[in-house]
Amino acid sequence: MNLFLLMTRQQILDLYFMDARSKLIDIAAFLDRVDRGEGEPDFRLDAFRKALAELHRGEPERAKGVLMSLSDPTDRPIANAHGKGAVGAWKMTNDE
């Protein structure tokens, strides 16, 4: 049984609002720092803004939309990884 189906909107707001508020302020601060920085942004900022746009859709499964907007949609393995670690967003290449 899904606990969230048993909770009212008021209960969910009471329980999670302050945490979500904090994260929203963190995102605003991040975007402010990016805007103050010099140079051109890379693909990650475009992916981040695309993910933010998912929040405005107002439809169920926003979390899935955010995740998918940051994820590689292809199903073919790449020949060589371009680095050792993940960068958190998918960069489309000319091969895709």
DSSP file (Angstrom, degrees, kcal/mol; ACC not computed):
  #  RESIDUE AA STRUCTURE BP1 BP2  ACC     N-H-->O    O-->H-N    N-H-->O    O-->H-N    TCO  KAPPA ALPHA  PHI   PSI    X-CA   Y-CA   Z-CA
    1    1 A M              0   0    0      0, 0.0     2,-0.6     0, 0.0     3,-0.0   0.000 360.0 360.0 360.0 134.8    0.0    0.0    0.0
    2    2 A N    >>  -     0   0    0      1,-0.2     3,-1.0     2,-0.0     4,-0.6  -0.672 360.0-152.8 -81.5 119.1    1.4    3.4   -1.0
    3    3 A L  H >> S+     0   0    0     -2,-0.6     3,-1.2     1,-0.3     4,-0.6   0.847  93.6  60.8 -59.4 -36.2    1.7    5.6    2.1
    4    4 A F  H 34 S+     0   0    0      1,-0.3     3,-0.4     2,-0.2    -1,-0.3   0.775  96.8  59.2 -67.3 -24.9    1.3    8.8    0.0
    5    5 A L  H <4 S+     0   0    0     -3,-1.0    -1,-0.3     1,-0.2    -2,-0.2   0.723 105.5  50.7 -72.1 -19.7   -2.2    7.7   -1.0
    6    6 A L  H << S+     0   0    0     -3,-1.2     2,-0.3    -4,-0.6    -1,-0.2   0.590  98.6  82.2 -90.7 -12.6   -3.1    7.6    2.6
    7    7 A M  S  < S-     0   0    0     -4,-0.6     2,-0.1    -3,-0.4     3,-0.0  -0.695  75.5-130.0 -96.1 145.1   -1.9   11.1    3.3
    8    8 A T     >  -     0   0    0     -2,-0.3     4,-2.3     1,-0.1     5,-0.2  -0.440  29.5-107.7 -81.3 164.7   -3.8   14.3    2.6
    9    9 A R  H  > S+     0   0    0      1,-0.2     4,-2.9     2,-0.2     5,-0.2   0.902 122.4  55.0 -58.1 -40.2   -2.2   17.1    0.6
   10   10 A Q  H  > S+     0   0    0      1,-0.2     4,-2.7     2,-0.2    -1,-0.2   0.908 107.6  48.5 -60.9 -42.5   -2.0   19.1    3.8
   11   11 A Q  H  > S+     0   0    0      2,-0.2     4,-2.1     1,-0.2    -1,-0.2   0.907 111.9  49.0 -65.0 -41.3   -0.1   16.3    5.5
   12   12 A I  H  X S+     0   0    0     -4,-2.3     4,-2.8     2,-0.2     5,-0.3   0.925 112.6  48.0 -64.0 -44.3    2.3   16.0    2.6
   13   13 A L  H  X S+     0   0    0     -4,-2.9     4,-2.1     1,-0.2     5,-0.3   0.928 111.7  50.3 -60.9 -44.8    2.8   19.8    2.7
   14   14 A D  H  < S+     0   0    0     -4,-2.7     4,-0.2    -5,-0.2    -1,-0.2   0.879 117.8  39.7 -60.3 -38.1    3.4   19.7    6.4
   15   15 A L  H  < S+     0   0    0     -4,-2.1    -2,-0.2    -5,-0.2    -1,-0.2   0.861 130.5  20.1 -81.8 -37.4    5.9   16.9    6.2
   16   16 A Y  H  X S+     0   0    0     -4,-2.8     4,-2.2    -5,-0.2     5,-0.2   0.510  92.6  92.4-117.3  -6.6    7.9   17.9    3.0
   17   17 A F  H  X S+     0   0    0     -4,-2.1     4,-2.9    -5,-0.3     5,-0.2   0.922  87.7  49.4 -61.2 -47.0    7.4   21.6    2.3
   18   18 A M  H  > S+     0   0    0     -5,-0.3     4,-2.1    -4,-0.2    -1,-0.2   0.873 111.8  49.3 -63.5 -37.0   10.5   22.9    4.2
   19   19 A D  H  > S+     0   0    0      2,-0.2     4,-2.0     1,-0.2    -1,-0.2   0.928 113.5  45.7 -65.6 -45.2   12.8   20.3    2.5
   20   20 A A  H  X S+     0   0    0     -4,-2.2     4,-2.3     1,-0.2    -2,-0.2   0.893 110.9  54.2 -65.0 -39.5   11.5   21.2   -0.9
   21   21 A R  H  X S+     0   0    0     -4,-2.9     4,-2.1    -5,-0.2    -1,-0.2   0.920 107.9  50.1 -58.8 -45.6   11.8   24.9   -0.2
   22   22 A S  H  X S+     0   0    0     -4,-2.1     4,-2.2     1,-0.2    -1,-0.2   0.906 110.9  48.5 -60.7 -43.9   15.4   24.5    0.8
   23   23 A K  H  X S+     0   0    0     -4,-2.0     4,-2.2     2,-0.2    -1,-0.2   0.877 109.0  53.5 -65.8 -37.5   16.2   22.6   -2.4
   24   24 A L  H  X S+     0   0    0     -4,-2.3     4,-2.2     2,-0.2    -1,-0.2   0.901 109.1  48.5 -63.8 -41.6   14.4   25.3   -4.5
   25   25 A I  H  X S+     0   0    0     -4,-2.1     4,-2.5     2,-0.2    -2,-0.2   0.895 109.4  53.5 -64.9 -40.1   16.6   28.0   -2.9
   26   26 A D  H  X S+     0   0    0     -4,-2.2     4,-2.4     2,-0.2    -2,-0.2   0.907 109.0  49.0 -59.6 -42.3   19.7   25.9   -3.6
   27   27 A I  H  X S+     0   0    0     -4,-2.2     4,-2.5     2,-0.2    -2,-0.2   0.916 110.5  50.1 -64.7 -43.1   18.7   25.7   -7.2
   28   28 A A  H  X S+     0   0    0     -4,-2.2     4,-2.2     1,-0.2    -2,-0.2   0.912 111.6  48.7 -61.2 -42.6   18.2   29.4   -7.4
   29   29 A A  H  X S+     0   0    0     -4,-2.5     4,-2.3     2,-0.2    -2,-0.2   0.900 110.1  52.0 -64.7 -41.0   21.6   30.0   -5.8
   30   30 A F  H  X S+     0   0    0     -4,-2.4     4,-2.4     1,-0.2    -2,-0.2   0.937 110.7  47.1 -59.0 -48.3   23.2   27.6   -8.3
   31   31 A L  H  X S+     0   0    0     -4,-2.5     4,-2.5     1,-0.2    -1,-0.2   0.867 110.0  53.8 -65.0 -35.9   21.7   29.4  -11.3
   32   32 A D  H  X S+     0   0    0     -4,-2.2     4,-1.8     2,-0.2    -1,-0.2   0.922 109.6  48.1 -61.6 -44.1   22.7   32.8   -9.8
   33   33 A R  H  X S+     0   0    0     -4,-2.3     4,-1.2     2,-0.2    -2,-0.2   0.912 111.5  49.9 -63.3 -42.7   26.3   31.5   -9.6
   34   34 A V  H >< S+     0   0    0     -4,-2.4     3,-0.5     1,-0.2    -2,-0.2   0.926 109.9  51.0 -61.3 -44.4   26.3   30.2  -13.1
   35   35 A D  H 3< S+     0   0    0     -4,-2.5    -1,-0.2     1,-0.2    -2,-0.2   0.841 110.6  49.0 -63.3 -33.4   24.9   33.5  -14.4
   36   36 A R  H 3< S+     0   0    0     -4,-1.8    -1,-0.2    -5,-0.2    -2,-0.2   0.697  94.2  97.7 -78.8 -18.6   27.7   35.4  -12.6
   37   37 A G  S << S-     0   0    0     -4,-1.2     2,-0.2    -3,-0.5    -3,-0.0  -0.279  73.8-121.2 -71.2 156.3   30.4   33.1  -14.0
   38   38 A E        +     0   0    0      2,-0.1    -1,-0.1    -2,-0.0     2,-0.1  -0.584  67.6  35.2 -93.9 159.2   32.4   34.0  -17.1
   39   39 A G  S    S-     0   0    0     -2,-0.2    -2,-0.0     2,-0.0     0, 0.0  -0.204  94.9 -51.8  91.8 176.5   32.6   32.0  -20.3
   40   40 A E        -     0   0    0     -2,-0.1     2,-0.1     1,-0.1    -2,-0.1  -0.692  52.6-123.3 -90.9 139.4   30.1   29.9  -22.2
   41   41 A P        -     0   0    0      0, 0.0     2,-0.1     0, 0.0    -1,-0.1  -0.377  25.1-131.1 -74.4 161.0   28.1   27.2  -20.4
   42   42 A D    >>  -     0   0    0     -2,-0.1     3,-1.2     1,-0.0     4,-0.8  -0.294  41.1 -72.6-100.7-168.3   28.3   23.6  -21.7
   43   43 A F  H 3> S+     0   0    0      1,-0.3     4,-2.2     2,-0.2     5,-0.2   0.713 119.8  72.4 -59.5 -24.5   25.5   21.1  -22.5
   44   44 A R  H 3> S+     0   0    0      1,-0.2     4,-2.5     2,-0.2    -1,-0.3   0.864  93.5  52.5 -65.2 -35.9   24.7   20.5  -18.8
   45   45 A L  H <> S+     0   0    0     -3,-1.2     4,-2.5     2,-0.2    -1,-0.2   0.908 109.5  49.2 -67.4 -40.0   23.1   23.9  -18.3
   46   46 A D  H  X S+     0   0    0     -4,-0.8     4,-2.2     2,-0.2    -2,-0.2   0.924 112.7  48.0 -61.6 -43.4   20.8   23.3  -21.3
   47   47 A A  H  X S+     0   0    0     -4,-2.2     4,-2.2     2,-0.2    -2,-0.2   0.891 110.8  51.8 -64.1 -39.2   19.9   19.9  -19.9
   48   48 A F  H  X S+     0   0    0     -4,-2.5     4,-2.4     2,-0.2    -2,-0.2   0.918 110.6  47.3 -63.7 -44.1   19.3   21.4  -16.4
   49   49 A R  H  X S+     0   0    0     -4,-2.5     4,-1.9     2,-0.2    -1,-0.2   0.867 110.2  52.7 -67.2 -35.3   16.9   24.0  -17.9
   50   50 A K  H  X S+     0   0    0     -4,-2.2     4,-0.9     2,-0.2    -1,-0.2   0.902 109.6  49.7 -64.2 -39.7   15.1   21.3  -19.9
   51   51 A A  H >X S+     0   0    0     -4,-2.2     3,-0.6     1,-0.2     4,-0.6   0.901 108.4  52.5 -65.1 -41.0   14.7   19.4  -16.6
   52   52 A L  H >X S+     0   0    0     -4,-2.4     3,-1.2     1,-0.2     4,-0.6   0.873 102.2  59.9 -61.7 -36.5   13.3   22.5  -14.9
   53   53 A A  H >X S+     0   0    0     -4,-1.9     3,-0.9     1,-0.3     4,-0.5   0.806  93.5  66.0 -62.4 -28.5   10.8   22.9  -17.7
   54   54 A E  H X< S+     0   0    0     -4,-0.9     3,-0.8    -3,-0.6     4,-0.4   0.817  93.2  61.0 -61.5 -29.8    9.4   19.5  -16.8
   55   55 A L  H X< S+     0   0    0     -3,-1.2     3,-0.6    -4,-0.6    -1,-0.2   0.797  99.2  55.7 -68.4 -27.8    8.3   21.0  -13.5
   56   56 A H  H << S+     0   0    0     -3,-0.9    -1,-0.2    -4,-0.6    -2,-0.2   0.608  84.2  83.4 -80.7 -12.3    6.0   23.5  -15.3
   57   57 A R  T << S-     0   0    0     -3,-0.8    -1,-0.2    -4,-0.5    -2,-0.1   0.810  81.0-150.3 -64.6 -28.7    4.1   20.8  -17.2
   58   58 A G    <   +     0   0    0     -3,-0.6    -1,-0.1    -4,-0.4    -3,-0.1   0.759  51.6 123.3  67.3  24.3    1.9   20.2  -14.2
   59   59 A E        -     0   0    0     -5,-0.3     3,-0.4     1,-0.1    -1,-0.2  -0.774  69.2 -88.3-113.5 160.1    1.3   16.6  -15.1
   60   60 A P  S    S+     0   0    0      0, 0.0    -1,-0.1     0, 0.0    -3,-0.0  -0.212 106.1  39.9 -61.1 159.1    1.9   13.4  -13.1
   61   61 A E     >  +     0   0    0      3,-0.1     4,-1.9     1,-0.0     5,-0.1   0.828  62.5 151.2  69.5  36.5    5.3   11.8  -13.2
   62   62 A R  H  > S+     0   0    0     -3,-0.4     4,-2.7     1,-0.2     5,-0.2   0.887  71.6  58.0 -60.9 -38.6    7.3   15.0  -13.2
   63   63 A A  H  > S+     0   0    0      1,-0.2     4,-2.6     2,-0.2    -1,-0.2   0.907 105.8  49.1 -60.0 -41.3   10.2   13.2  -11.5
   64   64 A K  H  > S+     0   0    0      2,-0.2     4,-2.8     1,-0.2    -1,-0.2   0.914 110.8  50.5 -62.9 -42.8   10.3   10.8  -14.4
   65   65 A G  H  X S+     0   0    0     -4,-1.9     4,-1.9     2,-0.2    -2,-0.2   0.896 111.1  48.4 -62.8 -40.9   10.3   13.7  -16.9
   66   66 A V  H  X S+     0   0    0     -4,-2.7     4,-0.9     2,-0.2    -2,-0.2   0.951 113.5  47.0 -63.2 -49.1   13.2   15.4  -15.1
   67   67 A L  H >X S+     0   0    0     -4,-2.6     3,-0.8     1,-0.2     4,-0.6   0.916 112.8  48.8 -59.8 -44.6   15.2   12.2  -15.0
   68   68 A M  H >< S+     0   0    0     -4,-2.8     3,-0.6     1,-0.2    -1,-0.2   0.838 104.9  58.4 -67.5 -31.9   14.6   11.4  -18.6
   69   69 A S  H 3< S+     0   0    0     -4,-1.9    -1,-0.2     1,-0.2    21,-0.2   0.709 112.7  41.1 -70.8 -17.4   15.6   14.9  -19.7
   70   70 A L  H << S+     0   0    0     -4,-0.9    20,-0.4    -3,-0.8    -1,-0.2   0.477 104.9  87.5-101.5  -5.8   19.0   14.4  -18.1
   71   71 A S  S << S-     0   0    0     -4,-0.6    19,-0.1    -3,-0.6    -3,-0.0  -0.592  85.1-104.3-102.2 156.3   19.4   10.8  -19.3
   72   72 A D        -     0   0    0     -2,-0.2    -2,-0.1     1,-0.1    -1,-0.1  -0.661  28.6-164.7 -73.7 117.2   20.8    9.2  -22.4
   73   73 A P        +     0   0    0      0, 0.0    -1,-0.1     0, 0.0     2,-0.1   0.542  56.1 100.0 -84.4  -5.1   17.8    8.1  -24.4
   74   74 A T        -     0   0    0      1,-0.1    -2,-0.1     2,-0.1    22,-0.0  -0.352  57.5-156.8 -79.7 161.0   19.8    5.8  -26.7
   75   75 A D        +     0   0    0      2,-0.1    -1,-0.1    -2,-0.1    -3,-0.0   0.300  63.5  99.0-118.0   7.4   20.0    2.1  -26.3
   76   76 A R  S    S-     0   0    0      1,-0.0     2,-0.1     0, 0.0    -2,-0.1  -0.799  74.9-121.7 -93.8 134.8   23.3    1.5  -28.2
   77   77 A P        -     0   0    0      0, 0.0     2,-0.2     0, 0.0    -2,-0.1  -0.428  28.0-119.1 -69.5 149.6   26.5    1.1  -26.1
   78   78 A I        -     0   0    0      1,-0.1     3,-0.1    -2,-0.1     0, 0.0  -0.600  10.8-130.9 -87.6 153.7   29.2    3.7  -26.9
   79   79 A A  S    S+     0   0    0      1,-0.3     2,-0.4    -2,-0.2    -1,-0.1   0.920  88.8   9.7 -69.2 -44.5   32.6    2.5  -28.1
   80   80 A N  S    S-     0   0    0     -3,-0.0    -1,-0.3     2,-0.0     2,-0.2  -0.999  73.8-126.1-141.1 134.9   34.7    4.5  -25.6
   81   81 A A        -     0   0    0     -2,-0.4     2,-0.9    -3,-0.1     3,-0.0  -0.553  19.5-134.5 -76.2 144.8   33.7    6.5  -22.6
   82   82 A H  S    S-     0   0    0     -2,-0.2     2,-0.2     3,-0.1     3,-0.1  -0.447  77.2 -14.2 -98.1  59.5   34.9   10.1  -22.6
   83   83 A G  S    S-     0   0    0     -2,-0.9    -2,-0.0     1,-0.1     3,-0.0  -0.677  76.7 -89.7 132.0 173.4   36.2   10.2  -19.1
   84   84 A K  S    S+     0   0    0     -2,-0.2     2,-0.3     2,-0.1    -1,-0.1   0.758  95.5  49.1 -91.8 -26.8   36.0    8.2  -15.9
   85   85 A G  S    S-     0   0    0     -3,-0.1     2,-0.1     1,-0.1    -3,-0.1  -0.719  82.3-100.3-119.6 165.2   33.0    9.7  -14.2
   86   86 A A        -     0   0    0     -2,-0.3    -2,-0.1     1,-0.1    -1,-0.1  -0.448  18.8-158.4 -74.5 151.9   29.5   10.6  -14.8
   87   87 A V        -     0   0    0      2,-0.2    -1,-0.1    -2,-0.1     3,-0.1   0.429  38.7-116.6-112.3  -3.4   28.7   14.3  -15.5
   88   88 A G  S    S+     0   0    0      1,-0.1     2,-0.3   -18,-0.0    -2,-0.1   0.373  86.1  61.5  89.9  -5.3   25.0   14.2  -14.6
   89   89 A A  S    S-     0   0    0      2,-0.0     2,-0.4   -18,-0.0    -2,-0.2  -0.989  81.7-109.4-150.8 154.4   23.5   15.0  -18.0
   90   90 A W        -     0   0    0    -20,-0.4     2,-0.7    -2,-0.3   -19,-0.1  -0.719  22.1-155.3 -90.4 131.9   23.5   13.5  -21.4
   91   91 A K        -     0   0    0     -2,-0.4     2,-0.2   -44,-0.0   -47,-0.0  -0.922  16.4-137.6-107.3 111.9   25.5   15.2  -24.2
   92   92 A M        -     0   0    0     -2,-0.7     2,-0.2   -49,-0.1   -49,-0.0  -0.460  23.2-162.6 -67.1 136.0   24.1   14.4  -27.6
   93   93 A T    >   -     0   0    0     -2,-0.2     3,-1.3     1,-0.0    -1,-0.0  -0.657  35.2-101.4-112.5 173.3   26.9   13.7  -30.1
   94   94 A N  T 3  S+     0   0    0      1,-0.3    -2,-0.1    -2,-0.2    -1,-0.0   0.700 117.9  64.7 -67.7 -18.2   26.9   13.7  -33.9
   95   95 A D  T 3         0   0    0      1,-0.2    -1,-0.3     0, 0.0    -3,-0.0   0.700 360.0 360.0 -76.4 -18.0   26.8    9.8  -33.7
   96   96 A E    <         0   0    0     -3,-1.3    -1,-0.2   -22,-0.0    -2,-0.1   0.489 360.0 360.0 -76.3 360.0   23.4    9.7  -32.1
